[in-house]
């Protein structure tokens, strides 16, 4: 007569108590091309030319140029070390941090088709160099000496406050935090156009995290956005920090005040990220990415990572149309005078602005209206895992519709791949591309080649945007991923990248992006079975037995069935959902199946036929089988 089966119950803890806020899949990527650094790189900056196979990494003491081939990565080190006089001069100042007396690269930007500018802290005296022609040799003058430019307007003297830079039509725009130049500045610092900068009183101890070029249909209306947090320094509290967006016009010709040429179009606004009804806010912006919709700038979206003092992060999305409306219609904060209806302060493409308009901007550079995210709340918040970097792609699915997909780096070296669909977020997967856990410090996405370059202080790797083979070998598994990059090829019977399929075969690719719907997989009718043949086990009572079941989706509910009748919960441990027997909860003979259910998707992931024996020899053999089984399945 079979023993009674008793199973330990458990509480399945999700990241935030909601399956939609945890990654559906956890994927360990293997055999990626990349490099590991010999020493910890506390400060790095990436630069990648679209449609190329190269990546520049700015490090301490030079630039590392990587070229990604089919099977390996070639490396070229471009050293930019300090001379002894610079080292000694810096040390004589008594600086506390040794990083301040090194040459940490902070800027890599392409100025034109033949020139890349690189800048570093240079022991507190920022300097810039140039790469030309083959882009691995430093430019020199006729005498063979390296061409060096004073970089104080481009790079900060300390690596602890990295700048935000962008190049637009040969002009370099840089945003630098608090330094010996003043209380932080946004400036046009290199190129054919006049050099301009913000005035000291316009910014309060800013920390810049990103910048972007907003292209308008009329190029004279083009704008440049800068994203930063500000602190008044009066207290250590959540309210002492706020996030802002600053805006200038590309064609701004400036206005002289004393010896400084200032922007005439600079305005800034506060960015709100949080839950107003609960008075819960994420006030410090950590990183930003802009999804640009070509020829339709009003449809673009700004995505930002925001953090709070209680150690959690949130993702907020802002409509470009809302940002544009705020800058065009809001009053100037604190200004009570009268201004002409046209031109408004900050209007692009207008020269010779009236003096009263210039005076108003100079004294009141902030607009009154704050900018709130879509739906007036974050896309989602996350605990236990901090987000560090973000980038975004606009992906065309098989039905020709476009979907935003976010790639978000975490503090422990993971990448969250997130679908943003109709105002809602769905974490497709958590990718583990690194050999060692470390905070993601740099991310660069190349849509044209379908690659993502990701770096930590310990290593840099390149990974594919579409890792379709990771989703499984059945139509149901592929479609359930809800990944716009991937779809099930009905005739090839594989999960394939949509972008790689010929146009005339797109109708042959099955996808279900908006919601999980595996019923479109007509050829997969019935319950999908992971193991066709059951594993035979012979056990002796009392036996210590753990029946593992691979966790295919962290959004699914897992149960074990006994002889296809009784059902029991299981305990999720790492990547397996265990059915546990021990001396106090003895095993009984029969068939045990692990079943995963997720909306319309139902799969049998493991089957075991357990047989009971009272012989000691059988007991010894059974323990050997069980131990071997656990060792094999511990890697599933």
Buried (B, 14 or more C-beta within 10 A) or exposed (E): EEBEBBBBEBEEEEBBEEBBBBBBBBBEBEEBBBBEBEEEBEBBBBBBBEEEBBBBBBBBBBBBBBBBEEEEBEEBEBEBEBEEEBBEBBEEEEBEEEBBBBBBBBBBBBBEEEBBBBBBBBBBBBBBBBBBEEBBEBBEEEEEEEEBBEBBBBBBBBBBBBBBBBBBEEBBBBBBBBBEBBBBBBBBBBBEBEBBBBBEEBBBBBBBBBBBBBBBEEEEBBBBBBBBBBBEEEEEEBEBBBBBBBBBBBBBBBBEEEEBBBBBBBBBBBBBBBBEEEEBBBBBBBBBBBBBBEEEBBBBBBBBBBBBBEEBBBBBBBBBEBBBBBBEEBEBBEBEEEBEEEBBBBBBBBEEBEEEBBBBBBEBBBBBBBBBBBEEBBBBBBEEBBBBBBBBBBBBBBEEEBBBBBBBBBBBBBBBBBBBBEEEBBBBBBBBBBEEEBBBBBBBBBBEBBBBBBBBBBBBBBBBBBBBBBBBEBBBBBBBBBBBBBBBBBEEEBBBBBBEBEEEBBEBBBBBBBEBBBEBBEEBEEEBBBBEEBBEBBBBBBBEBBBBBBBBBBBBEBBBBBEEEEEBBBBBBEBBBBBBBBEEBBBBBBBBBBBBBBEEBBBBBBBBBBEBBEEEEBBEBBBEBBEEBBEEBEEB
